[in-house]
Amino acid sequence: MITVYGIPNCDTVKKARAWLTAQGQAHGFHDFKKAGVPPAELAQWADAVGWEKLLNRQGTTWRKLDAATQASVTDSASAQALMLAQPSVIKRPVVDWGPGFSVGFDATAWADRLKRA
């Protein structure tokens, strides 16, 4: 089963979930705000897509961090520690497709993925 990880009020997460529903794809939703970020899954995502892609440096949460905190993120371990403490710095949505993961919403790439499944 497909699992979408994110924050329910995030516009991109809303679009992604609506797109999956429109495609007839059953999916679960893991709310970072209510259920937290699962550390084991976070490590898998970082390994699969790279911590640099997973860390949203364009978002409001990142921009609100002090310069010292931002500068302390230099590798996967430090990035994951920040993501666990501040889930809103994770680029959304993170999708567990069963085999494989993706970050962000791209309807064309997702349609291709579903065709291959």
TAURZI-V504950 format. One record per pair of residues at least 24 apart in sequence whose ideal C-beta (glycine too) atoms are under 7 Angstrom apart, sorted by sequence separation. I is the first residue (numbers start at 0). J is the second residue. D is the distance in whole Angstrom. If there is no record, write none. Layout:
i->[I & I]
j->[J & J]
d->[D & D]
This chain:
i->[2 & 6 & 54 & 0 & 1 & 2 & 3 & 4 & 6 & 50 & 60 & 0 & 5 & 6 & 0 & 2 & 4 & 60 & 61 & 50 & 54 & 60 & 50 & 58 & 45 & 58 & 55 & 45 & 54 & 55 & 55 & 53 & 42 & 53 & 41 & 52 & 41 & 41 & 38 & 36 & 36 & 44 & 53 & 36 & 52 & 47 & 48 & 36 & 47 & 48 & 31 & 44 & 15 & 12 & 11 & 12 & 6 & 11 & 9 & 6 & 5 & 5 & 4 & 5 & 18 & 3 & 4 & 15 & 24 & 14 & 3 & 18 & 22 & 1 & 2 & 11 & 1 & 1 & 1]
j->[26 & 30 & 78 & 25 & 26 & 27 & 28 & 29 & 31 & 75 & 85 & 26 & 31 & 32 & 27 & 29 & 31 & 87 & 88 & 78 & 82 & 88 & 79 & 87 & 75 & 88 & 88 & 79 & 88 & 89 & 90 & 89 & 79 & 90 & 79 & 90 & 82 & 83 & 83 & 82 & 83 & 93 & 102 & 86 & 102 & 99 & 100 & 89 & 100 & 102 & 86 & 100 & 92 & 91 & 91 & 92 & 87 & 92 & 91 & 91 & 91 & 92 & 92 & 93 & 106 & 92 & 93 & 104 & 113 & 104 & 94 & 109 & 113 & 94 & 95 & 104 & 95 & 96 & 97]
d->[7 & 7 & 5 & 6 & 4 & 5 & 5 & 5 & 5 & 4 & 6 & 7 & 6 & 6 & 6 & 6 & 7 & 4 & 5 & 4 & 7 & 5 & 7 & 7 & 5 & 7 & 6 & 6 & 6 & 6 & 4 & 6 & 7 & 6 & 6 & 7 & 6 & 7 & 6 & 6 & 6 & 6 & 6 & 5 & 6 & 7 & 6 & 7 & 5 & 5 & 4 & 5 & 5 & 5 & 6 & 5 & 7 & 6 & 5 & 6 & 4 & 4 & 6 & 7 & 6 & 5 & 4 & 4 & 7 & 6 & 5 & 7 & 7 & 6 & 4 & 5 & 7 & 6 & 7]
